[in-house]
């Protein structure tokens, strides 16, 4: 039997639960990135960014630095608005 997927109410998250879910989403996006699954990575990164924006400064500092760097800087190079578009196959 497949694992059950849990629907998480992102709007109701606060405090430690919000921080934990943010880190989980960033790690999930990184795992999709490592697997070269760009669409899933982009989706999870956007969800993680929405949650990250809701954190206050002390909570943002509690997110591991490796996750913050990946979310804010490295992934923007590939998923940000100034990214180089993939070439179309002709």
C-alpha positions in Angstrom: 0.0 0.0 0.0 1.4 3.4 -0.9 2.3 6.0 1.7 -0.5 8.4 2.6 0.1 12.0 1.5 -0.7 14.5 4.2 -2.4 17.8 3.2 -0.8 20.5 5.2 -2.6 23.8 5.8 0.2 26.2 5.1 -1.9 29.2 6.2 -2.4 27.8 9.7 1.3 27.1 10.4 3.0 29.3 12.9 6.2 29.2 15.1 8.1 25.9 15.2 5.7 24.1 12.8 6.2 26.8 10.2 10.0 26.6 10.6 9.9 22.8 10.3 7.7 22.8 7.2 9.9 25.5 5.6 13.0 23.4 6.0 11.2 20.3 4.8 10.1 22.0 1.7 13.6 23.3 0.9 15.1 19.9 1.4 12.4 18.4 -0.8 13.1 20.9 -3.5 16.8 20.2 -3.3 16.2 16.5 -3.7 14.1 17.2 -6.8 17.0 19.4 -8.0 19.5 16.6 -7.5 17.2 14.2 -9.4 17.0 16.7 -12.3 13.2 17.0 -11.9 13.0 20.7 -12.7 9.2 21.1 -12.7 8.8 19.5 -9.3 11.8 21.4 -8.0 10.4 24.7 -9.2 7.0 24.0 -7.6 8.5 23.0 -4.2 10.9 26.0 -4.3 8.0 28.4 -4.8 6.1 26.9 -1.9 9.2 27.0 0.3 9.8 30.6 -0.6 6.2 31.5 0.3 6.7 29.9 3.7 10.2 31.4 4.2 8.8 34.9 3.6 6.5 34.4 6.5 9.3 33.7 9.0 10.5 36.5 11.2 14.3 37.3 11.4 15.1 35.0 14.3 13.3 32.1 12.6 15.1 32.8 9.4 18.4 32.5 11.3 17.3 29.1 12.6 17.0 27.7 9.1 20.3 25.9 8.3 22.7 28.1 6.3 23.1 25.5 3.5 19.3 25.5 3.0 19.1 29.3 3.0 21.9 29.7 0.5 20.4 27.2 -1.8 16.9 28.7 -1.6 17.9 32.4 -1.9 20.9 32.5 -4.2 21.9 29.3 -6.0 18.4 28.4 -7.1 17.6 31.9 -8.2 20.3 31.6 -10.8 18.3 28.8 -12.4 14.7 29.6 -11.5 14.8 33.4 -11.2 13.3 35.8 -13.8 16.8 36.6 -15.3 17.6 32.9 -15.9 18.7 31.7 -19.3 15.8 30.0 -21.1 16.3 26.5 -22.3 16.7 26.3 -26.1 13.9 24.8 -28.0 14.4 21.6 -29.9 14.1 22.0 -33.6 
